[in-house]
Amino acid sequence: MIKFLRLLTLSTLLVFPLSLFANFDFNANCLNAYKSIFELKLGNARAYISTEKKQHPNNSIIPLLENYVDYFIILTSESKADFDRLKGNKSSRLDQISDDDKSSPYYLYAQAEINLQWALIRGRFGEYFNAAMEIKKANGLLQDNIKKFPNFHLNMKGLGLINAVLGNLPDGALKSTLSTFGIRGNLQTGLNMFEKLADNLPKSSYEPFYEEVVFYYAYVLTDVAHSSSAYSKTMKYTDRIADTSLLKSYLRSYVCIKNAHNDEAIAILAKKPEGSLYQPFPYLDYLEGLAHLNKLDLSAATYFNRFLSSNKGVNYIKDTYLHLGWIALLKGDKNGYSAFVAKAINNGYTYNEKDKQAKNEALSPQPAIDLLKARLLFDGGYLTRALQILGDKKTADFSSEKDKTEFNYRLGRIYDDLGKDEDALDAYQATINLGKNSKYYFAANAALQMGKVYEKRKNIAKAKEAFNNAVSMKNHEYESSIESQAKAGLKRLN
């Protein structure tokens, strides 16, 4: 039987005798359950956990593994009903662990993990105060654990996540509550912790935890840091994960779509592992729809409709209806467009930014076809095709102030990614001039992107001016996200 101490470094083995931690036993059953969880084979994981319960009912790794299963059930289903049904399990699991061996490095670590997992889930359903309390608890437990067991490398996983997320948290209820508790993070510190773990775990006895580290690192790089290296690092660190992992397919396809590697995303999703062994994951159909529509492939509707028919969750419903509306519009079906945007307004929820924005866009005037095509092609990384659509047009060709502003914004983004800095800066400045007082995000994001261009060119004064300009614009779409990225830019420059 493989004791959890096999996962520790040699120096830790010498400090912590095996017999001390009999009830925190990462044995073969637990390792197999853990591996199955991170391949999204949750049925297999439950079977291994059930076997372990019969063989070693007092093993306090069991409640930790059970919490992982609940975490990924909710993560893949996005279901509020699943969340409400499962969240009551937290307290009994913590009770079981808290009665166990306080001399084990897993004693505080396991409690911290359970708190942190529920905090991440609660944030998806708007329970920000409870999430803040759980982050506070997890942070305190991990800080205590790192003092007691400085050689226990897994402490860095949770602390890396807390640092990264809190270091770039937008203003709002969660940040305000955590600030009251005196808890602040540092994005770069968190990134450094993850990079160190991802590099060193495969060479150590902590190797079984590698996939979890990469899962969180990819999330932080892509959605928290908005890092330019998110694609390259995610592809690098997921390379050694087995192709039988559905989580690997998700991580790779998601980072490809977010970073304009669209054809690669389509290829990854077409080859994703499937079958009854895997946890249902409707979000992957939504991603596949995005990827196809980004190349103006209107068969994307098939994937969006499949998502709607299988999805039992609360997120991405409004956004899916908006995308179906765009498909109707691209087909010349204005009545179909009107029907779908009505559904985007009236159906679904607004827990996440994508759905909030989808509702805003559904309530806005119908998009100009050329601007919509350029937007989608840009998102897919098809820059030459996007520029062909807009390259021979002028601001005066568009009638509304919104479309005039968006035209310059889209041009700026295309020029920026093509490496045409001067053209990009001109277009961004025109966007700001036209839209700095509007409710749309174009001007604020143009200022943010302008700051990144100047930062890349080492023009610190101009970069600071642009980032501060982005922060100063208020009452527009994506305000929290744009402001947090601009403030992160100012931190980097300082």
MIGUTOR-244328 format. One record per residue (C-alpha): x, z, y; residue in three letters. Coordinates in Angstrom, 2 decimals. Layout:
(rec (X, Z, Y), "ALA")
...
END
This chain:
(rec (0.00, 0.00, 0.00), "MET")
(rec (1.35, -1.01, 3.40), "ILE")
(rec (1.38, 2.01, 5.68), "LYS")
(rec (0.84, 1.50, 9.40), "PHE")
(rec (4.42, 2.66, 9.90), "LEU")
(rec (5.52, -0.71, 8.63), "ARG")
(rec (4.33, -1.87, 12.04), "LEU")
(rec (6.74, 0.38, 13.88), "LEU")
(rec (10.34, -0.24, 14.81), "THR")
(rec (13.12, 1.35, 12.78), "LEU")
(rec (13.80, 3.84, 15.54), "SER")
(rec (10.17, 4.94, 15.47), "THR")
(rec (10.29, 5.30, 11.70), "LEU")
(rec (13.16, 7.72, 12.03), "LEU")
(rec (11.25, 9.81, 14.56), "VAL")
(rec (7.82, 9.86, 12.88), "PHE")
(rec (7.75, 10.86, 9.17), "PRO")
(rec (5.29, 8.90, 7.04), "LEU")
(rec (3.31, 11.92, 5.89), "SER")
(rec (2.26, 12.84, 9.41), "LEU")
(rec (-0.10, 9.89, 9.83), "PHE")
(rec (-1.94, 9.63, 6.52), "ALA")
(rec (-5.29, 9.24, 8.30), "ASN")
(rec (-4.12, 6.41, 10.57), "PHE")
(rec (-3.26, 4.06, 7.74), "ASP")
(rec (-2.89, 0.35, 8.58), "PHE")
(rec (-2.80, -0.54, 4.88), "ASN")
(rec (-3.43, -3.91, 3.19), "ALA")
(rec (-7.24, -3.69, 3.56), "ASN")
(rec (-6.93, -2.91, 7.28), "CYS")
(rec (-4.34, -5.59, 7.94), "LEU")
(rec (-6.51, -8.17, 6.16), "ASN")
(rec (-9.56, -7.06, 8.16), "ALA")
(rec (-7.58, -7.24, 11.41), "TYR")
(rec (-6.27, -10.73, 10.55), "LYS")
(rec (-9.79, -11.91, 9.69), "SER")
(rec (-11.11, -10.59, 13.00), "ILE")
(rec (-8.62, -12.66, 14.97), "PHE")
(rec (-9.49, -15.78, 13.02), "GLU")
(rec (-13.19, -15.03, 13.83), "LEU")
(rec (-13.98, -14.58, 10.13), "LYS")
(rec (-16.03, -11.48, 10.86), "LEU")
(rec (-17.85, -11.48, 7.53), "GLY")
(rec (-14.53, -11.28, 5.70), "ASN")
(rec (-13.44, -8.50, 8.06), "ALA")
(rec (-16.56, -6.47, 7.27), "ARG")
(rec (-15.89, -6.87, 3.53), "ALA")
(rec (-12.33, -5.53, 3.86), "TYR")
(rec (-13.56, -2.66, 6.04), "ILE")
(rec (-16.25, -1.82, 3.47), "SER")
(rec (-13.64, -1.71, 0.71), "THR")
(rec (-11.43, 0.55, 2.81), "GLU")
(rec (-14.36, 2.90, 3.50), "LYS")
(rec (-14.89, 3.33, -0.24), "LYS")
(rec (-11.19, 3.80, -1.01), "GLN")
(rec (-10.14, 5.86, 2.02), "HIS")
(rec (-13.24, 7.05, 3.94), "PRO")
(rec (-11.18, 9.28, 6.25), "ASN")
(rec (-8.90, 6.51, 7.50), "ASN")
(rec (-9.30, 6.56, 11.29), "SER")
(rec (-8.22, 2.95, 11.61), "ILE")
(rec (-11.70, 2.08, 10.25), "ILE")
(rec (-13.65, 2.91, 13.46), "PRO")
(rec (-11.11, 0.93, 15.50), "LEU")
(rec (-11.57, -2.13, 13.28), "LEU")
(rec (-15.35, -1.75, 13.38), "GLU")
(rec (-15.17, -1.76, 17.16), "ASN")
(rec (-13.14, -4.97, 17.12), "TYR")
(rec (-15.91, -6.57, 15.03), "VAL")
(rec (-18.59, -5.50, 17.53), "ASP")
(rec (-16.42, -6.71, 20.42), "TYR")
(rec (-16.11, -10.20, 18.98), "PHE")
(rec (-19.77, -10.37, 17.95), "ILE")
(rec (-20.73, -9.82, 21.60), "ILE")
(rec (-17.95, -12.03, 22.94), "LEU")
(rec (-19.01, -14.99, 20.80), "THR")
(rec (-22.78, -14.52, 21.12), "SER")
(rec (-22.89, -13.56, 24.84), "GLU")
(rec (-26.07, -11.76, 23.75), "SER")
(rec (-27.46, -8.91, 25.82), "LYS")
(rec (-29.53, -7.90, 22.79), "ALA")
(rec (-26.35, -7.60, 20.69), "ASP")
(rec (-24.71, -5.63, 23.48), "PHE")
(rec (-27.64, -3.21, 23.77), "ASP")
(rec (-27.83, -2.85, 19.97), "ARG")
(rec (-24.13, -2.19, 19.40), "LEU")
(rec (-22.96, -0.19, 22.41), "LYS")
(rec (-24.30, 3.04, 20.91), "GLY")
(rec (-21.62, 2.84, 18.21), "ASN")
(rec (-18.87, 3.73, 20.67), "LYS")
(rec (-19.32, 7.49, 20.84), "SER")
(rec (-19.44, 8.14, 17.08), "SER")
(rec (-16.25, 6.10, 16.58), "ARG")
(rec (-14.44, 8.04, 19.28), "LEU")
(rec (-15.68, 11.30, 17.74), "ASP")
(rec (-14.24, 10.33, 14.35), "GLN")
(rec (-10.86, 9.48, 15.84), "ILE")
(rec (-10.70, 12.51, 18.14), "SER")
(rec (-10.97, 14.85, 15.13), "ASP")
(rec (-7.92, 13.31, 13.48), "ASP")
(rec (-4.14, 13.59, 13.62), "ASP")
(rec (-2.99, 14.14, 17.21), "LYS")
(rec (0.67, 13.59, 16.23), "SER")
(rec (0.06, 9.91, 15.44), "SER")
(rec (0.79, 7.25, 18.08), "PRO")
(rec (-2.50, 5.69, 16.98), "TYR")
(rec (-4.50, 8.79, 18.00), "TYR")
(rec (-4.60, 8.08, 21.74), "LEU")
(rec (-4.02, 4.33, 21.33), "TYR")
(rec (-7.15, 3.77, 19.20), "ALA")
(rec (-9.33, 5.71, 21.64), "GLN")
(rec (-7.90, 3.73, 24.55), "ALA")
(rec (-8.55, 0.42, 22.76), "GLU")
(rec (-12.20, 1.26, 22.09), "ILE")
(rec (-12.75, 2.26, 25.72), "ASN")
(rec (-11.01, -0.85, 27.00), "LEU")
(rec (-12.95, -3.19, 24.74), "GLN")
(rec (-16.26, -1.77, 25.93), "TRP")
(rec (-15.13, -1.98, 29.54), "ALA")
(rec (-14.38, -5.68, 29.13), "LEU")
(rec (-17.78, -6.26, 27.54), "ILE")
(rec (-19.71, -4.19, 30.10), "ARG")
(rec (-18.22, -6.25, 32.91), "GLY")
(rec (-19.90, -9.33, 31.43), "ARG")
(rec (-23.32, -7.68, 31.75), "PHE")
(rec (-22.96, -6.08, 35.17), "GLY")
(rec (-22.39, -2.46, 34.04), "GLU")
(rec (-19.53, -2.01, 36.48), "TYR")
(rec (-19.61, 1.76, 36.94), "PHE")
(rec (-19.46, 2.44, 33.20), "ASN")
(rec (-16.75, -0.21, 32.86), "ALA")
(rec (-14.72, 1.52, 35.59), "ALA")
(rec (-15.05, 4.88, 33.85), "MET")
(rec (-13.86, 3.36, 30.55), "GLU")
(rec (-10.89, 1.66, 32.23), "ILE")
(rec (-9.99, 4.98, 33.84), "LYS")
(rec (-10.19, 6.71, 30.45), "LYS")
(rec (-8.19, 4.00, 28.67), "ALA")
(rec (-5.52, 4.01, 31.36), "ASN")
(rec (-5.11, 7.80, 31.14), "GLY")
(rec (-4.90, 7.75, 27.34), "LEU")
(rec (-2.28, 4.98, 27.34), "LEU")
(rec (-0.23, 6.66, 30.08), "GLN")
(rec (-0.20, 9.85, 27.99), "ASP")
(rec (0.67, 7.90, 24.84), "ASN")
(rec (3.61, 6.12, 26.41), "ILE")
(rec (5.05, 9.51, 27.42), "LYS")
(rec (4.63, 10.89, 23.90), "LYS")
(rec (5.65, 7.71, 22.06), "PHE")
(rec (7.79, 5.52, 24.33), "PRO")
(rec (8.88, 3.34, 21.38), "ASN")
(rec (5.29, 2.50, 20.39), "PHE")
(rec (5.20, -1.03, 21.77), "HIS")
(rec (1.43, -1.52, 21.47), "LEU")
(rec (0.91, 0.72, 24.51), "ASN")
(rec (2.06, -2.25, 26.60), "MET")
(rec (-0.84, -4.43, 25.42), "LYS")
(rec (-3.55, -2.29, 26.99), "GLY")
(rec (-1.45, -1.34, 30.02), "LEU")
(rec (-0.55, -5.00, 30.54), "GLY")
(rec (-4.22, -5.94, 30.57), "LEU")
(rec (-5.18, -3.11, 32.92), "ILE")
(rec (-2.34, -3.96, 35.32), "ASN")
(rec (-3.11, -7.68, 35.32), "ALA")
(rec (-6.87, -7.42, 35.76), "VAL")
(rec (-6.78, -4.62, 38.34), "LEU")
(rec (-3.90, -6.25, 40.18), "GLY")
(rec (-6.01, -9.31, 40.96), "ASN")
(rec (-9.52, -7.85, 40.93), "LEU")
(rec (-11.89, -9.33, 43.54), "PRO")
(rec (-13.51, -6.95, 46.00), "ASP")
(rec (-16.71, -5.51, 44.55), "GLY")
(rec (-18.27, -2.57, 42.74), "ALA")
(rec (-15.68, -2.39, 39.96), "LEU")
(rec (-12.68, -2.50, 42.29), "LYS")
(rec (-14.26, 0.00, 44.68), "SER")
(rec (-14.98, 2.50, 41.89), "THR")
(rec (-11.50, 2.21, 40.40), "LEU")
(rec (-9.90, 2.61, 43.83), "SER")
(rec (-11.85, 5.86, 44.20), "THR")
(rec (-10.11, 7.08, 41.04), "PHE")
(rec (-6.74, 6.00, 42.42), "GLY")
(rec (-6.26, 3.35, 39.74), "ILE")
(rec (-4.56, 0.18, 40.89), "ARG")
(rec (-2.76, -2.53, 39.03), "GLY")
(rec (0.01, -5.04, 39.57), "ASN")
(rec (-0.57, -8.56, 38.32), "LEU")
(rec (3.11, -9.42, 37.89), "GLN")
(rec (3.77, -6.19, 36.01), "THR")
(rec (0.95, -7.03, 33.62), "GLY")
(rec (2.20, -10.59, 33.12), "LEU")
(rec (5.72, -9.32, 32.44), "ASN")
(rec (4.43, -6.88, 29.81), "MET")
(rec (2.55, -9.63, 27.99), "PHE")
(rec (5.47, -12.06, 28.14), "GLU")
(rec (7.80, -9.46, 26.68), "LYS")
(rec (5.37, -8.65, 23.87), "LEU")
(rec (4.66, -12.31, 23.08), "ALA")
(rec (8.39, -13.05, 22.88), "ASP")
(rec (9.38, -9.99, 20.87), "ASN")
(rec (6.52, -9.23, 18.48), "LEU")
(rec (7.24, -12.10, 16.04), "PRO")
(rec (10.76, -10.72, 15.59), "LYS")
(rec (9.55, -7.17, 14.95), "SER")
(rec (7.46, -5.15, 12.54), "SER")
(rec (4.62, -5.34, 15.09), "TYR")
(rec (4.12, -9.01, 14.23), "GLU")
(rec (0.52, -8.59, 12.91), "PRO")
(rec (-0.59, -7.78, 16.47), "PHE")
(rec (0.78, -11.05, 17.86), "TYR")
(rec (-2.54, -12.95, 17.93), "GLU")
(rec (-4.27, -10.21, 19.89), "GLU")
(rec (-1.47, -10.13, 22.45), "VAL")
(rec (-1.64, -13.93, 22.86), "VAL")
(rec (-5.45, -13.79, 23.14), "PHE")
(rec (-5.25, -11.44, 26.13), "TYR")
(rec (-2.17, -13.11, 27.62), "TYR")
(rec (-3.89, -16.52, 27.63), "ALA")
(rec (-6.94, -14.98, 29.31), "TYR")
(rec (-4.82, -13.31, 31.99), "VAL")
(rec (-2.78, -16.46, 32.68), "LEU")
(rec (-5.85, -18.69, 32.96), "THR")
(rec (-8.66, -16.61, 34.44), "ASP")
(rec (-6.88, -13.78, 36.25), "VAL")
(rec (-3.57, -15.17, 37.51), "ALA")
(rec (-4.74, -18.81, 37.71), "HIS")
(rec (-1.14, -19.54, 36.77), "SER")
(rec (0.32, -23.04, 36.90), "SER")
(rec (2.04, -22.20, 33.62), "SER")
(rec (-1.19, -21.17, 31.84), "ALA")
(rec (-1.38, -24.41, 29.85), "TYR")
(rec (2.27, -24.59, 28.79), "SER")
(rec (2.52, -20.92, 27.85), "LYS")
(rec (-0.79, -20.80, 26.00), "THR")
(rec (0.12, -23.87, 23.96), "MET")
(rec (3.59, -22.45, 23.28), "LYS")
(rec (2.46, -19.01, 22.16), "TYR")
(rec (-0.53, -20.22, 20.12), "THR")
(rec (1.61, -22.73, 18.23), "ASP")
(rec (2.63, -20.25, 15.56), "ARG")
(rec (-0.97, -19.11, 14.96), "ILE")
(rec (-2.52, -20.67, 11.84), "ALA")
(rec (-4.88, -23.62, 12.32), "ASP")
(rec (-7.44, -21.70, 10.23), "THR")
(rec (-8.04, -19.49, 13.29), "SER")
(rec (-11.15, -20.46, 15.25), "LEU")
(rec (-9.86, -18.22, 18.03), "LEU")
(rec (-6.83, -20.52, 18.32), "LYS")
(rec (-9.13, -23.53, 18.76), "SER")
(rec (-11.02, -21.67, 21.47), "TYR")
(rec (-7.90, -20.57, 23.37), "LEU")
(rec (-6.31, -24.01, 23.26), "ARG")
(rec (-9.43, -26.00, 24.15), "SER")
(rec (-10.33, -23.60, 26.96), "TYR")
(rec (-6.91, -23.72, 28.60), "VAL")
(rec (-6.84, -27.52, 28.24), "CYS")
(rec (-10.20, -27.91, 29.99), "ILE")
(rec (-9.24, -25.48, 32.74), "LYS")
(rec (-5.95, -27.32, 33.34), "ASN")
(rec (-7.03, -30.98, 33.20), "ALA")
(rec (-5.78, -31.77, 29.69), "HIS")
(rec (-9.18, -33.13, 28.80), "ASN")
(rec (-8.43, -35.57, 25.97), "ASP")
(rec (-6.39, -32.87, 24.27), "GLU")
(rec (-9.35, -30.47, 24.51), "ALA")
(rec (-11.64, -33.04, 22.90), "ILE")
(rec (-9.16, -33.56, 20.04), "ALA")
(rec (-8.79, -29.79, 19.47), "ILE")
(rec (-12.54, -29.19, 19.40), "LEU")
(rec (-13.11, -32.14, 17.05), "ALA")
(rec (-10.71, -30.54, 14.54), "LYS")
(rec (-11.78, -26.91, 14.93), "LYS")
(rec (-12.29, -25.03, 11.64), "PRO")
(rec (-15.93, -24.79, 10.64), "GLU")
(rec (-18.09, -23.28, 7.92), "GLY")
(rec (-19.98, -20.17, 6.95), "SER")
(rec (-16.82, -18.04, 6.97), "LEU")
(rec (-16.63, -18.25, 10.76), "TYR")
(rec (-18.57, -16.37, 13.39), "GLN")
(rec (-21.08, -18.66, 15.20), "PRO")
(rec (-19.59, -19.55, 18.59), "PHE")
(rec (-22.06, -21.67, 20.62), "PRO")
(rec (-19.79, -21.58, 23.68), "TYR")
(rec (-17.54, -24.12, 21.96), "LEU")
(rec (-20.40, -26.66, 22.11), "ASP")
(rec (-20.66, -25.97, 25.84), "TYR")
(rec (-16.91, -26.56, 26.20), "LEU")
(rec (-17.16, -29.80, 24.25), "GLU")
(rec (-19.94, -30.93, 26.56), "GLY")
(rec (-17.77, -30.21, 29.60), "LEU")
(rec (-14.84, -32.13, 28.14), "ALA")
(rec (-16.89, -35.25, 27.39), "HIS")
(rec (-18.66, -35.23, 30.74), "LEU")
(rec (-15.31, -34.86, 32.53), "ASN")
(rec (-14.47, -38.40, 31.37), "LYS")
(rec (-17.99, -39.59, 32.31), "LEU")
(rec (-18.96, -39.82, 28.65), "ASP")
(rec (-22.71, -39.24, 28.83), "LEU")
(rec (-22.88, -38.36, 25.13), "SER")
(rec (-21.95, -34.93, 26.51), "ALA")
(rec (-25.68, -34.24, 26.55), "ALA")
(rec (-25.58, -33.88, 22.74), "THR")
(rec (-23.18, -30.94, 22.98), "TYR")
(rec (-25.03, -29.28, 25.86), "PHE")
(rec (-28.33, -29.52, 23.99), "ASN")
(rec (-26.69, -28.13, 20.86), "ARG")
(rec (-25.43, -25.19, 22.92), "PHE")
(rec (-28.92, -24.50, 24.29), "LEU")
(rec (-30.51, -24.67, 20.83), "SER")
(rec (-28.03, -22.31, 19.14), "SER")
(rec (-27.20, -19.98, 22.03), "ASN")
(rec (-28.74, -16.52, 21.98), "LYS")
(rec (-26.70, -15.29, 24.92), "GLY")
(rec (-27.29, -14.89, 28.63), "VAL")
(rec (-24.40, -16.86, 30.13), "ASN")
(rec (-23.88, -20.57, 30.93), "TYR")
(rec (-27.58, -21.44, 30.62), "ILE")
(rec (-28.02, -22.34, 34.29), "LYS")
(rec (-24.71, -24.20, 34.30), "ASP")
(rec (-25.68, -26.19, 31.21), "THR")
(rec (-28.97, -27.29, 32.77), "TYR")
(rec (-27.12, -28.32, 35.92), "LEU")
(rec (-24.73, -30.47, 33.85), "HIS")
(rec (-27.68, -32.05, 32.03), "LEU")
(rec (-29.10, -32.80, 35.48), "GLY")
(rec (-25.88, -34.54, 36.44), "TRP")
(rec (-26.02, -36.64, 33.28), "ILE")
(rec (-29.56, -37.71, 34.20), "ALA")
(rec (-28.39, -38.56, 37.71), "LEU")
(rec (-25.47, -40.63, 36.41), "LEU")
(rec (-27.98, -42.54, 34.28), "LYS")
(rec (-30.06, -43.24, 37.38), "GLY")
(rec (-32.87, -40.90, 36.25), "ASP")
(rec (-33.76, -38.98, 39.41), "LYS")
(rec (-36.90, -37.46, 37.89), "ASN")
(rec (-34.82, -36.17, 34.97), "GLY")
(rec (-32.34, -34.71, 37.45), "TYR")
(rec (-35.12, -32.88, 39.30), "SER")
(rec (-36.51, -31.47, 36.05), "ALA")
(rec (-33.14, -30.13, 34.92), "PHE")
(rec (-32.20, -28.55, 38.25), "VAL")
(rec (-35.60, -26.81, 38.23), "ALA")
(rec (-34.61, -25.32, 34.87), "LYS")
(rec (-31.21, -24.35, 36.29), "ALA")
(rec (-33.02, -22.44, 39.04), "ILE")
(rec (-35.66, -20.78, 36.87), "ASN")
(rec (-33.98, -20.23, 33.49), "ASN")
(rec (-31.00, -18.11, 32.50), "GLY")
(rec (-29.21, -15.33, 34.36), "TYR")
(rec (-26.56, -14.87, 37.03), "THR")
(rec (-24.16, -12.39, 35.44), "TYR")
(rec (-21.19, -14.73, 35.83), "ASN")
(rec (-19.84, -16.90, 38.64), "GLU")
(rec (-20.51, -20.21, 36.86), "LYS")
(rec (-24.23, -19.50, 36.66), "ASP")
(rec (-24.40, -18.15, 40.22), "LYS")
(rec (-22.74, -21.34, 41.44), "GLN")
(rec (-24.99, -23.51, 39.25), "ALA")
(rec (-28.06, -21.97, 40.84), "LYS")
(rec (-26.60, -22.51, 44.31), "ASN")
(rec (-25.90, -26.16, 43.54), "GLU")
(rec (-29.34, -26.65, 42.00), "ALA")
(rec (-30.87, -25.37, 45.25), "LEU")
(rec (-28.65, -27.68, 47.32), "SER")
(rec (-29.31, -31.34, 48.12), "PRO")
(rec (-28.72, -33.87, 45.35), "GLN")
(rec (-24.98, -34.68, 45.08), "PRO")
(rec (-23.65, -38.07, 46.12), "ALA")
(rec (-22.94, -40.10, 42.98), "ILE")
(rec (-19.39, -41.09, 43.99), "ASP")
(rec (-18.48, -37.51, 44.86), "LEU")
(rec (-19.92, -36.27, 41.57), "LEU")
(rec (-17.95, -38.86, 39.57), "LYS")
(rec (-14.73, -38.04, 41.43), "ALA")
(rec (-15.29, -34.32, 40.90), "ARG")
(rec (-15.78, -34.69, 37.15), "LEU")
(rec (-12.85, -37.07, 36.71), "LEU")
(rec (-10.60, -34.75, 38.71), "PHE")
(rec (-11.59, -31.80, 36.54), "ASP")
(rec (-10.61, -33.84, 33.50), "GLY")
(rec (-7.25, -34.84, 34.97), "GLY")
(rec (-8.18, -38.52, 35.35), "TYR")
(rec (-6.67, -38.69, 38.81), "LEU")
(rec (-6.17, -42.44, 39.13), "THR")
(rec (-9.79, -43.12, 38.18), "ARG")
(rec (-10.97, -40.47, 40.62), "ALA")
(rec (-8.90, -41.94, 43.45), "LEU")
(rec (-10.24, -45.43, 42.71), "GLN")
(rec (-13.74, -44.15, 43.40), "ILE")
(rec (-12.90, -42.47, 46.72), "LEU")
(rec (-9.79, -44.31, 47.90), "GLY")
(rec (-11.54, -47.02, 49.92), "ASP")
(rec (-14.08, -44.68, 51.53), "LYS")
(rec (-14.09, -42.86, 54.87), "LYS")
(rec (-15.69, -39.67, 56.12), "THR")
(rec (-18.19, -41.73, 58.14), "ALA")
(rec (-19.49, -43.32, 54.92), "ASP")
(rec (-21.26, -40.05, 54.11), "PHE")
(rec (-24.30, -38.86, 56.01), "SER")
(rec (-24.55, -35.08, 55.55), "SER")
(rec (-22.03, -32.53, 56.78), "GLU")
(rec (-21.77, -31.20, 53.24), "LYS")
(rec (-20.84, -34.60, 51.82), "ASP")
(rec (-18.38, -35.30, 54.64), "LYS")
(rec (-16.65, -31.98, 53.93), "THR")
(rec (-16.70, -32.47, 50.17), "GLU")
(rec (-15.30, -36.01, 50.46), "PHE")
(rec (-12.19, -34.69, 52.24), "ASN")
(rec (-11.92, -31.78, 49.83), "TYR")
(rec (-12.06, -34.02, 46.76), "ARG")
(rec (-9.46, -36.35, 48.26), "LEU")
(rec (-7.22, -33.39, 49.01), "GLY")
(rec (-7.40, -32.08, 45.45), "ARG")
(rec (-6.67, -35.53, 43.99), "ILE")
(rec (-3.71, -36.16, 46.31), "TYR")
(rec (-2.42, -32.65, 45.62), "ASP")
(rec (-2.34, -33.15, 41.86), "ASP")
(rec (-0.78, -36.60, 42.30), "LEU")
(rec (2.08, -34.93, 44.21), "GLY")
(rec (1.18, -36.62, 47.51), "LYS")
(rec (1.63, -33.47, 49.58), "ASP")
(rec (1.28, -34.94, 53.07), "GLU")
(rec (-1.93, -36.78, 52.22), "ASP")
(rec (-3.24, -33.64, 50.54), "ALA")
(rec (-2.46, -31.44, 53.55), "LEU")
(rec (-4.18, -33.90, 55.91), "ASP")
(rec (-7.29, -33.97, 53.73), "ALA")
(rec (-7.33, -30.18, 53.37), "TYR")
(rec (-7.06, -29.73, 57.14), "GLN")
(rec (-9.94, -32.19, 57.67), "ALA")
(rec (-11.97, -30.17, 55.14), "THR")
(rec (-11.30, -26.94, 57.03), "ILE")
(rec (-12.16, -28.52, 60.37), "ASN")
(rec (-15.47, -29.79, 59.05), "LEU")
(rec (-16.55, -26.91, 56.84), "GLY")
(rec (-14.98, -23.64, 57.98), "LYS")
(rec (-18.36, -22.22, 59.01), "ASN")
(rec (-20.43, -23.55, 56.10), "SER")
(rec (-21.71, -21.71, 53.02), "LYS")
(rec (-19.91, -24.12, 50.69), "TYR")
(rec (-16.56, -23.25, 49.15), "TYR")
(rec (-14.76, -26.45, 50.13), "PHE")
(rec (-13.05, -25.23, 53.33), "ALA")
(rec (-11.98, -21.84, 51.97), "ALA")
(rec (-10.56, -23.35, 48.79), "ASN")
(rec (-8.87, -26.10, 50.82), "ALA")
(rec (-7.08, -23.35, 52.78), "ALA")
(rec (-6.10, -21.65, 49.51), "LEU")
(rec (-4.73, -24.88, 48.05), "GLN")
(rec (-2.95, -25.65, 51.32), "MET")
(rec (-1.23, -22.27, 51.05), "GLY")
(rec (-0.06, -23.14, 47.53), "LYS")
(rec (1.37, -26.47, 48.73), "VAL")
(rec (3.32, -24.76, 51.52), "TYR")
(rec (4.43, -22.00, 49.12), "GLU")
(rec (5.78, -24.66, 46.74), "LYS")
(rec (7.65, -26.25, 49.68), "ARG")
(rec (9.13, -22.84, 50.67), "LYS")
(rec (7.42, -22.95, 54.06), "ASN")
(rec (6.58, -19.25, 54.09), "ILE")
(rec (5.09, -19.10, 57.58), "ALA")
(rec (2.67, -21.98, 56.97), "LYS")
(rec (1.78, -20.64, 53.51), "ALA")
(rec (0.90, -17.22, 54.94), "LYS")
(rec (-1.14, -18.83, 57.69), "GLU")
(rec (-3.13, -20.85, 55.13), "ALA")
(rec (-3.71, -17.91, 52.78), "PHE")
(rec (-4.84, -15.72, 55.68), "ASN")
(rec (-7.17, -18.51, 56.78), "ASN")
(rec (-8.71, -18.55, 53.30), "ALA")
(rec (-9.22, -14.77, 53.42), "VAL")
(rec (-10.79, -14.95, 56.88), "SER")
(rec (-13.59, -17.29, 55.83), "MET")
(rec (-16.66, -15.33, 54.75), "LYS")
(rec (-20.13, -15.84, 53.28), "ASN")
(rec (-19.34, -18.86, 51.14), "HIS")
(rec (-19.46, -19.71, 47.44), "GLU")
(rec (-16.76, -18.22, 45.18), "TYR")
(rec (-15.77, -15.91, 48.05), "GLU")
(rec (-14.43, -13.10, 45.84), "SER")
(rec (-12.39, -15.40, 43.62), "SER")
(rec (-10.88, -17.42, 46.46), "ILE")
(rec (-10.10, -14.30, 48.49), "GLU")
(rec (-8.41, -12.56, 45.54), "SER")
(rec (-6.26, -15.63, 44.85), "GLN")
(rec (-5.30, -15.90, 48.53), "ALA")
(rec (-4.39, -12.20, 48.65), "LYS")
(rec (-2.32, -12.66, 45.50), "ALA")
(rec (-0.52, -15.50, 47.28), "GLY")
(rec (0.23, -13.23, 50.22), "LEU")
(rec (1.58, -10.58, 47.82), "LYS")
(rec (3.90, -13.13, 46.27), "ARG")
(rec (5.22, -14.18, 49.66), "LEU")
(rec (5.78, -10.58, 50.74), "ASN")
END
